[in-house]
């Protein structure tokens, strides 16, 4: 069973931190100016863990 990255756009404030930290997994939705999952990763990398830790509003989580 693989882990999944979740992003709560209701919590997201569009600070752009996660796409800067991991542009392969996250991107900004230019219509609503909030982050979104660009592509589900095949594994949880250090970059994803760093983005989760750096999110100022806790909008990103990893589902096990």
Protein Blocks (a to p, Z undefined) as FASTA:
>chain_A
ZZdddddfklpgolommmmmmmmlgccdfklopacdfbacfbdcfklmmmmmmmmnlpac
cdZZ
